[in-house]
Amino acid sequence: MKNFIAIKDIEFELSDEWRFNFIAKFSEFFEIHLKVKDGEIIKLRINKSEKILRIPDSIKFCSNLQSLELCYNKNLKKLPLKIHKLEKLKELFLIANSIDELPPNFKNIPNLKRLYLSVASFKDHPKKKIFLPRSLNELIIIDSKAVGKININFEDLRKLRKLVIISPFLKELPPNITTIKSLKILSFSSNKCLNLPKSIDQLINLKKISLSLPKLKKIPINFYNLSKLETFDLKNNFRYGYNIRKKIDKLNISIRPTLLKPFPKKLLDIKSLNKIILGYTSISDSLYKEFVKRKIHID
């Protein structure tokens, strides 16, 4: 089995000797770990490097690779064209690199179940749609730049169970998210979003929703039609307040309640609901008692 990683203009073969000689010589450049079973690499992690420029196609020879992590490699711009040849790959982490696009066959990785994807560096996004493997069960999208929208083939992800979107400047959830009938867990974080989509009740199997939307003022009426919802999580739904004390030149950061007022009583209409995580969201004593009476656990 051969596997190469390019550092500048030099290619090093990853073999059994690699674990001793290669790490000893170059571990100061970056953080790299691997897990070997029966002489085959099943897990490879390469993080925090300025030396890694590319992952070449020869990675396809890691035929038993199940987990690949490439994070915080600021000069890594390309993924191997034949990454879809990794037929046993189940989880892939691509966070804070400089990848500007996914290879055409990325969507054909056959058994990928879990994907962490940072799309801020993608050059044609959101104009150009990102196509992800249909086999995904869990998807975490991180985008520090998107303002208008995130353009992903959510409508094709019919096996997706968990979706997390962290995008500080995103103004709305992508509309095609509500086509994911299989979705059970949804987490959405944005400092700019004002509303949830009116069609959110189309997520007919949703069991948990976590919101970090400090500008959210109200919940759409259709939200209360989520007949399988069990957990409503607002623990991270707060605003930051800033107060500069001129006399001592000190910046104080305080946490303020959200704009979601009054707290929605209609949550009582969701018969399956059994847990509410309030965090910094306020609730009246009378409404609190009503939730407790319904045996809804309040954190």
Contacts in CASP RR format, 6 or more apart in sequence:
PFRMAT RR
TARGET T0000
AUTHOR 0000-0000-0000
METHOD contacts of the structure
MODEL  1
MKNFIAIKDIEFELSDEWRFNFIAKFSEFFEIHLKVKDGEIIKLRINKSE
KILRIPDSIKFCSNLQSLELCYNKNLKKLPLKIHKLEKLKELFLIANSID
ELPPNFKNIPNLKRLYLSVASFKDHPKKKIFLPRSLNELIIIDSKAVGKI
NINFEDLRKLRKLVIISPFLKELPPNITTIKSLKILSFSSNKCLNLPKSI
DQLINLKKISLSLPKLKKIPINFYNLSKLETFDLKNNFRYGYNIRKKIDK
LNISIRPTLLKPFPKKLLDIKSLNKIILGYTSISDSLYKEFVKRKIHID
1 15 0 8 1.000
1 40 0 8 1.000
1 41 0 8 1.000
1 61 0 8 1.000
1 62 0 8 1.000
1 63 0 8 1.000
2 13 0 8 1.000
2 14 0 8 1.000
2 15 0 8 1.000
2 58 0 8 1.000
2 61 0 8 1.000
3 13 0 8 1.000
3 14 0 8 1.000
3 41 0 8 1.000
3 58 0 8 1.000
3 59 0 8 1.000
3 61 0 8 1.000
3 62 0 8 1.000
4 11 0 8 1.000
4 12 0 8 1.000
4 13 0 8 1.000
4 14 0 8 1.000
4 56 0 8 1.000
4 58 0 8 1.000
4 59 0 8 1.000
5 11 0 8 1.000
5 12 0 8 1.000
5 14 0 8 1.000
5 46 0 8 1.000
5 52 0 8 1.000
5 55 0 8 1.000
5 56 0 8 1.000
6 52 0 8 1.000
6 53 0 8 1.000
6 54 0 8 1.000
6 55 0 8 1.000
6 56 0 8 1.000
7 26 0 8 1.000
7 29 0 8 1.000
7 51 0 8 1.000
7 52 0 8 1.000
7 53 0 8 1.000
8 51 0 8 1.000
8 53 0 8 1.000
11 56 0 8 1.000
12 18 0 8 1.000
12 22 0 8 1.000
12 26 0 8 1.000
14 22 0 8 1.000
14 34 0 8 1.000
14 41 0 8 1.000
16 39 0 8 1.000
19 34 0 8 1.000
19 36 0 8 1.000
23 32 0 8 1.000
26 51 0 8 1.000
29 49 0 8 1.000
29 50 0 8 1.000
29 51 0 8 1.000
30 46 0 8 1.000
30 47 0 8 1.000
30 48 0 8 1.000
30 49 0 8 1.000
30 50 0 8 1.000
30 51 0 8 1.000
30 52 0 8 1.000
30 73 0 8 1.000
31 45 0 8 1.000
31 46 0 8 1.000
31 47 0 8 1.000
31 48 0 8 1.000
31 49 0 8 1.000
32 45 0 8 1.000
32 46 0 8 1.000
32 47 0 8 1.000
32 49 0 8 1.000
33 43 0 8 1.000
33 44 0 8 1.000
33 45 0 8 1.000
34 41 0 8 1.000
34 43 0 8 1.000
34 44 0 8 1.000
34 45 0 8 1.000
35 41 0 8 1.000
35 42 0 8 1.000
35 43 0 8 1.000
35 44 0 8 1.000
35 67 0 8 1.000
36 42 0 8 1.000
37 64 0 8 1.000
40 62 0 8 1.000
40 63 0 8 1.000
40 64 0 8 1.000
41 62 0 8 1.000
41 64 0 8 1.000
41 65 0 8 1.000
42 64 0 8 1.000
42 65 0 8 1.000
42 66 0 8 1.000
42 67 0 8 1.000
43 65 0 8 1.000
43 66 0 8 1.000
43 67 0 8 1.000
43 68 0 8 1.000
44 62 0 8 1.000
44 65 0 8 1.000
44 67 0 8 1.000
44 68 0 8 1.000
44 69 0 8 1.000
45 67 0 8 1.000
45 68 0 8 1.000
45 69 0 8 1.000
46 52 0 8 1.000
46 55 0 8 1.000
46 69 0 8 1.000
46 70 0 8 1.000
46 73 0 8 1.000
47 69 0 8 1.000
47 70 0 8 1.000
47 71 0 8 1.000
47 72 0 8 1.000
47 73 0 8 1.000
48 71 0 8 1.000
48 72 0 8 1.000
48 73 0 8 1.000
49 72 0 8 1.000
49 73 0 8 1.000
49 74 0 8 1.000
49 75 0 8 1.000
49 76 0 8 1.000
50 73 0 8 1.000
50 74 0 8 1.000
50 75 0 8 1.000
51 75 0 8 1.000
52 70 0 8 1.000
52 73 0 8 1.000
52 75 0 8 1.000
52 76 0 8 1.000
53 75 0 8 1.000
53 76 0 8 1.000
53 77 0 8 1.000
54 76 0 8 1.000
54 77 0 8 1.000
54 78 0 8 1.000
54 80 0 8 1.000
55 70 0 8 1.000
55 76 0 8 1.000
55 78 0 8 1.000
55 79 0 8 1.000
55 80 0 8 1.000
56 80 0 8 1.000
57 80 0 8 1.000
57 81 0 8 1.000
57 82 0 8 1.000
58 80 0 8 1.000
59 65 0 8 1.000
59 80 0 8 1.000
59 82 0 8 1.000
59 83 0 8 1.000
59 86 0 8 1.000
60 80 0 8 1.000
60 82 0 8 1.000
60 83 0 8 1.000
60 85 0 8 1.000
60 86 0 8 1.000
62 86 0 8 1.000
63 86 0 8 1.000
63 87 0 8 1.000
63 88 0 8 1.000
64 88 0 8 1.000
65 86 0 8 1.000
65 88 0 8 1.000
65 89 0 8 1.000
66 88 0 8 1.000
66 89 0 8 1.000
66 90 0 8 1.000
66 91 0 8 1.000
67 89 0 8 1.000
67 90 0 8 1.000
67 91 0 8 1.000
67 92 0 8 1.000
68 86 0 8 1.000
68 89 0 8 1.000
68 91 0 8 1.000
68 92 0 8 1.000
68 93 0 8 1.000
69 92 0 8 1.000
69 93 0 8 1.000
70 76 0 8 1.000
70 93 0 8 1.000
70 94 0 8 1.000
70 95 0 8 1.000
70 97 0 8 1.000
71 93 0 8 1.000
71 94 0 8 1.000
71 95 0 8 1.000
71 96 0 8 1.000
71 97 0 8 1.000
72 95 0 8 1.000
72 96 0 8 1.000
72 97 0 8 1.000
73 97 0 8 1.000
73 98 0 8 1.000
74 96 0 8 1.000
74 97 0 8 1.000
74 98 0 8 1.000
75 98 0 8 1.000
76 97 0 8 1.000
76 98 0 8 1.000
76 99 0 8 1.000
77 97 0 8 1.000
77 98 0 8 1.000
77 99 0 8 1.000
77 100 0 8 1.000
78 99 0 8 1.000
78 103 0 8 1.000
79 94 0 8 1.000
79 99 0 8 1.000
79 102 0 8 1.000
79 103 0 8 1.000
79 106 0 8 1.000
80 103 0 8 1.000
81 103 0 8 1.000
81 104 0 8 1.000
81 105 0 8 1.000
82 103 0 8 1.000
82 105 0 8 1.000
83 89 0 8 1.000
83 103 0 8 1.000
83 105 0 8 1.000
83 106 0 8 1.000
83 109 0 8 1.000
84 103 0 8 1.000
84 105 0 8 1.000
84 106 0 8 1.000
84 108 0 8 1.000
84 109 0 8 1.000
84 110 0 8 1.000
86 109 0 8 1.000
87 110 0 8 1.000
87 111 0 8 1.000
88 111 0 8 1.000
89 109 0 8 1.000
89 111 0 8 1.000
89 112 0 8 1.000
90 111 0 8 1.000
90 112 0 8 1.000
90 113 0 8 1.000
90 114 0 8 1.000
91 112 0 8 1.000
91 113 0 8 1.000
91 114 0 8 1.000
91 115 0 8 1.000
92 109 0 8 1.000
92 112 0 8 1.000
92 114 0 8 1.000
92 115 0 8 1.000
92 116 0 8 1.000
93 115 0 8 1.000
93 116 0 8 1.000
94 115 0 8 1.000
94 116 0 8 1.000
94 117 0 8 1.000
94 118 0 8 1.000
95 116 0 8 1.000
95 117 0 8 1.000
95 118 0 8 1.000
95 142 0 8 1.000
96 118 0 8 1.000
97 118 0 8 1.000
97 121 0 8 1.000
98 121 0 8 1.000
99 121 0 8 1.000
99 122 0 8 1.000
100 121 0 8 1.000
100 122 0 8 1.000
100 123 0 8 1.000
101 122 0 8 1.000
101 123 0 8 1.000
101 124 0 8 1.000
101 128 0 8 1.000
102 122 0 8 1.000
102 130 0 8 1.000
102 131 0 8 1.000
106 131 0 8 1.000
106 132 0 8 1.000
106 133 0 8 1.000
107 131 0 8 1.000
107 132 0 8 1.000
107 133 0 8 1.000
107 134 0 8 1.000
107 153 0 8 1.000
108 133 0 8 1.000
109 133 0 8 1.000
109 135 0 8 1.000
110 133 0 8 1.000
110 135 0 8 1.000
111 135 0 8 1.000
112 133 0 8 1.000
112 135 0 8 1.000
112 136 0 8 1.000
113 135 0 8 1.000
113 136 0 8 1.000
113 137 0 8 1.000
113 138 0 8 1.000
114 136 0 8 1.000
114 137 0 8 1.000
114 138 0 8 1.000
114 139 0 8 1.000
115 132 0 8 1.000
115 133 0 8 1.000
115 136 0 8 1.000
115 138 0 8 1.000
115 139 0 8 1.000
115 140 0 8 1.000
116 140 0 8 1.000
116 142 0 8 1.000
117 132 0 8 1.000
117 139 0 8 1.000
117 140 0 8 1.000
117 141 0 8 1.000
117 142 0 8 1.000
118 142 0 8 1.000
118 143 0 8 1.000
118 144 0 8 1.000
119 125 0 8 1.000
119 130 0 8 1.000
119 141 0 8 1.000
119 142 0 8 1.000
119 143 0 8 1.000
119 146 0 8 1.000
119 150 0 8 1.000
120 142 0 8 1.000
120 143 0 8 1.000
120 144 0 8 1.000
120 145 0 8 1.000
120 146 0 8 1.000
122 128 0 8 1.000
122 130 0 8 1.000
125 146 0 8 1.000
125 150 0 8 1.000
125 151 0 8 1.000
126 146 0 8 1.000
126 148 0 8 1.000
126 149 0 8 1.000
126 150 0 8 1.000
126 151 0 8 1.000
127 151 0 8 1.000
128 151 0 8 1.000
129 151 0 8 1.000
129 152 0 8 1.000
129 153 0 8 1.000
130 151 0 8 1.000
130 152 0 8 1.000
130 153 0 8 1.000
131 152 0 8 1.000
131 153 0 8 1.000
131 156 0 8 1.000
132 139 0 8 1.000
132 152 0 8 1.000
132 153 0 8 1.000
132 156 0 8 1.000
132 157 0 8 1.000
134 156 0 8 1.000
134 157 0 8 1.000
134 158 0 8 1.000
134 159 0 8 1.000
135 159 0 8 1.000
136 157 0 8 1.000
136 159 0 8 1.000
136 160 0 8 1.000
137 159 0 8 1.000
137 160 0 8 1.000
137 161 0 8 1.000
137 162 0 8 1.000
138 160 0 8 1.000
138 161 0 8 1.000
138 162 0 8 1.000
138 163 0 8 1.000
139 157 0 8 1.000
139 160 0 8 1.000
139 162 0 8 1.000
139 163 0 8 1.000
139 164 0 8 1.000
140 163 0 8 1.000
140 164 0 8 1.000
140 166 0 8 1.000
141 150 0 8 1.000
141 152 0 8 1.000
141 163 0 8 1.000
141 164 0 8 1.000
141 165 0 8 1.000
141 166 0 8 1.000
141 167 0 8 1.000
142 166 0 8 1.000
142 167 0 8 1.000
143 150 0 8 1.000
143 165 0 8 1.000
143 166 0 8 1.000
143 167 0 8 1.000
143 170 0 8 1.000
144 167 0 8 1.000
144 168 0 8 1.000
144 169 0 8 1.000
145 169 0 8 1.000
146 167 0 8 1.000
146 169 0 8 1.000
146 170 0 8 1.000
147 169 0 8 1.000
147 170 0 8 1.000
147 171 0 8 1.000
147 192 0 8 1.000
148 170 0 8 1.000
148 171 0 8 1.000
148 172 0 8 1.000
149 170 0 8 1.000
149 172 0 8 1.000
149 174 0 8 1.000
150 165 0 8 1.000
150 167 0 8 1.000
150 170 0 8 1.000
150 174 0 8 1.000
151 174 0 8 1.000
152 174 0 8 1.000
153 176 0 8 1.000
154 160 0 8 1.000
154 163 0 8 1.000
154 174 0 8 1.000
154 176 0 8 1.000
154 177 0 8 1.000
154 179 0 8 1.000
154 180 0 8 1.000
155 176 0 8 1.000
155 179 0 8 1.000
155 180 0 8 1.000
157 180 0 8 1.000
158 180 0 8 1.000
158 181 0 8 1.000
158 182 0 8 1.000
159 182 0 8 1.000
160 180 0 8 1.000
160 182 0 8 1.000
160 183 0 8 1.000
161 182 0 8 1.000
161 183 0 8 1.000
161 184 0 8 1.000
161 185 0 8 1.000
162 183 0 8 1.000
162 184 0 8 1.000
162 185 0 8 1.000
162 186 0 8 1.000
163 177 0 8 1.000
163 180 0 8 1.000
163 183 0 8 1.000
163 185 0 8 1.000
163 186 0 8 1.000
163 187 0 8 1.000
164 186 0 8 1.000
164 187 0 8 1.000
164 188 0 8 1.000
165 173 0 8 1.000
165 187 0 8 1.000
165 188 0 8 1.000
165 189 0 8 1.000
165 190 0 8 1.000
166 189 0 8 1.000
167 189 0 8 1.000
167 190 0 8 1.000
168 189 0 8 1.000
168 190 0 8 1.000
168 191 0 8 1.000
168 192 0 8 1.000
169 190 0 8 1.000
169 191 0 8 1.000
169 192 0 8 1.000
170 190 0 8 1.000
170 192 0 8 1.000
170 193 0 8 1.000
171 190 0 8 1.000
171 192 0 8 1.000
171 193 0 8 1.000
171 194 0 8 1.000
172 193 0 8 1.000
172 194 0 8 1.000
172 195 0 8 1.000
172 197 0 8 1.000
173 188 0 8 1.000
173 193 0 8 1.000
173 196 0 8 1.000
173 197 0 8 1.000
175 197 0 8 1.000
175 199 0 8 1.000
177 183 0 8 1.000
177 186 0 8 1.000
177 197 0 8 1.000
177 203 0 8 1.000
178 197 0 8 1.000
178 199 0 8 1.000
178 200 0 8 1.000
178 202 0 8 1.000
178 203 0 8 1.000
179 202 0 8 1.000
180 203 0 8 1.000
181 202 0 8 1.000
181 203 0 8 1.000
181 204 0 8 1.000
181 205 0 8 1.000
182 205 0 8 1.000
183 203 0 8 1.000
183 205 0 8 1.000
183 206 0 8 1.000
184 205 0 8 1.000
184 206 0 8 1.000
184 207 0 8 1.000
184 208 0 8 1.000
185 206 0 8 1.000
185 207 0 8 1.000
185 208 0 8 1.000
185 209 0 8 1.000
185 210 0 8 1.000
186 203 0 8 1.000
186 206 0 8 1.000
186 208 0 8 1.000
186 209 0 8 1.000
186 210 0 8 1.000
187 209 0 8 1.000
187 210 0 8 1.000
187 211 0 8 1.000
187 212 0 8 1.000
187 233 0 8 1.000
188 209 0 8 1.000
188 210 0 8 1.000
188 211 0 8 1.000
188 212 0 8 1.000
188 213 0 8 1.000
189 211 0 8 1.000
189 212 0 8 1.000
189 213 0 8 1.000
189 236 0 8 1.000
190 212 0 8 1.000
190 213 0 8 1.000
191 214 0 8 1.000
191 215 0 8 1.000
192 215 0 8 1.000
193 213 0 8 1.000
193 215 0 8 1.000
193 216 0 8 1.000
194 215 0 8 1.000
194 216 0 8 1.000
194 217 0 8 1.000
195 216 0 8 1.000
195 218 0 8 1.000
195 220 0 8 1.000
196 213 0 8 1.000
196 216 0 8 1.000
196 219 0 8 1.000
196 220 0 8 1.000
196 223 0 8 1.000
197 220 0 8 1.000
198 220 0 8 1.000
198 222 0 8 1.000
199 222 0 8 1.000
200 220 0 8 1.000
200 222 0 8 1.000
200 223 0 8 1.000
200 226 0 8 1.000
201 222 0 8 1.000
201 223 0 8 1.000
201 225 0 8 1.000
201 226 0 8 1.000
203 226 0 8 1.000
204 226 0 8 1.000
204 227 0 8 1.000
204 228 0 8 1.000
205 228 0 8 1.000
206 226 0 8 1.000
206 228 0 8 1.000
206 229 0 8 1.000
207 228 0 8 1.000
207 229 0 8 1.000
207 230 0 8 1.000
207 231 0 8 1.000
208 229 0 8 1.000
208 230 0 8 1.000
208 231 0 8 1.000
208 233 0 8 1.000
209 226 0 8 1.000
209 229 0 8 1.000
209 231 0 8 1.000
209 232 0 8 1.000
209 233 0 8 1.000
210 233 0 8 1.000
210 234 0 8 1.000
210 235 0 8 1.000
210 236 0 8 1.000
211 233 0 8 1.000
211 234 0 8 1.000
211 236 0 8 1.000
211 237 0 8 1.000
212 236 0 8 1.000
212 237 0 8 1.000
213 237 0 8 1.000
213 258 0 8 1.000
214 237 0 8 1.000
214 238 0 8 1.000
214 239 0 8 1.000
214 258 0 8 1.000
214 259 0 8 1.000
215 259 0 8 1.000
216 237 0 8 1.000
216 258 0 8 1.000
216 259 0 8 1.000
216 260 0 8 1.000
217 259 0 8 1.000
217 260 0 8 1.000
217 261 0 8 1.000
218 260 0 8 1.000
218 264 0 8 1.000
219 260 0 8 1.000
219 264 0 8 1.000
219 266 0 8 1.000
221 266 0 8 1.000
224 264 0 8 1.000
224 266 0 8 1.000
224 267 0 8 1.000
224 269 0 8 1.000
224 270 0 8 1.000
226 270 0 8 1.000
227 270 0 8 1.000
227 271 0 8 1.000
227 272 0 8 1.000
228 272 0 8 1.000
229 270 0 8 1.000
229 272 0 8 1.000
229 273 0 8 1.000
230 272 0 8 1.000
230 273 0 8 1.000
230 274 0 8 1.000
230 275 0 8 1.000
231 273 0 8 1.000
231 274 0 8 1.000
231 275 0 8 1.000
231 276 0 8 1.000
231 277 0 8 1.000
232 267 0 8 1.000
232 273 0 8 1.000
232 275 0 8 1.000
232 276 0 8 1.000
232 277 0 8 1.000
233 276 0 8 1.000
233 277 0 8 1.000
234 258 0 8 1.000
234 260 0 8 1.000
234 276 0 8 1.000
234 277 0 8 1.000
234 278 0 8 1.000
234 279 0 8 1.000
234 281 0 8 1.000
235 277 0 8 1.000
235 278 0 8 1.000
235 279 0 8 1.000
235 299 0 8 1.000
236 279 0 8 1.000
237 258 0 8 1.000
237 260 0 8 1.000
237 279 0 8 1.000
237 280 0 8 1.000
237 281 0 8 1.000
238 255 0 8 1.000
238 256 0 8 1.000
238 257 0 8 1.000
238 258 0 8 1.000
238 279 0 8 1.000
238 280 0 8 1.000
238 281 0 8 1.000
239 255 0 8 1.000
239 256 0 8 1.000
239 257 0 8 1.000
239 258 0 8 1.000
239 259 0 8 1.000
240 253 0 8 1.000
240 254 0 8 1.000
240 255 0 8 1.000
240 256 0 8 1.000
241 253 0 8 1.000
241 254 0 8 1.000
241 255 0 8 1.000
241 256 0 8 1.000
242 251 0 8 1.000
242 252 0 8 1.000
242 253 0 8 1.000
242 254 0 8 1.000
243 251 0 8 1.000
243 252 0 8 1.000
243 254 0 8 1.000
244 250 0 8 1.000
244 251 0 8 1.000
244 252 0 8 1.000
245 252 0 8 1.000
255 280 0 8 1.000
256 280 0 8 1.000
257 280 0 8 1.000
257 281 0 8 1.000
257 282 0 8 1.000
258 280 0 8 1.000
258 281 0 8 1.000
260 281 0 8 1.000
261 282 0 8 1.000
262 284 0 8 1.000
262 287 0 8 1.000
263 281 0 8 1.000
263 282 0 8 1.000
263 283 0 8 1.000
263 284 0 8 1.000
263 287 0 8 1.000
265 287 0 8 1.000
265 290 0 8 1.000
267 273 0 8 1.000
267 276 0 8 1.000
267 291 0 8 1.000
268 290 0 8 1.000
268 291 0 8 1.000
268 294 0 8 1.000
273 296 0 8 1.000
274 295 0 8 1.000
274 296 0 8 1.000
274 297 0 8 1.000
275 296 0 8 1.000
275 297 0 8 1.000
275 299 0 8 1.000
276 291 0 8 1.000
276 296 0 8 1.000
276 297 0 8 1.000
276 298 0 8 1.000
276 299 0 8 1.000
277 299 0 8 1.000
278 298 0 8 1.000
278 299 0 8 1.000
279 299 0 8 1.000
283 291 0 8 1.000
283 298 0 8 1.000
288 298 0 8 1.000
291 298 0 8 1.000
292 298 0 8 1.000
END
